[in-house]
Amino acid sequence: MGTSAIRVLYALVMVVIIVGVDLAFFRDEPWQRLAVNIGIVLVFGAFYIRFLKD
């Protein structure tokens, strides 16, 4: 699998997790939803920098 395909798959997984968490736990709480979404993106970014950066 090429590196561009891995990046696309990684971004797709991140989006699916963000949407799933939003719908499951934070449907009517916009500020908590924003905070958790930022946290998820930061965790994914840290993981990407640590393990997947070329």
ZIQUIWO-V118529 format. One record per run of one state. SS is the DSSP state (@ for helix, = for strand, . for the rest). FROM is the first residue (numbers start at 1). LEN is the number of residues. If there is no record, write none. Layout:
ss->SS from->FROM len->LEN
ss->SS from->FROM len->LEN
This chain:
ss->. from->1 len->2
ss->@ from->3 len->23
ss->. from->26 len->4
ss->@ from->30 len->23
ss->. from->53 len->2
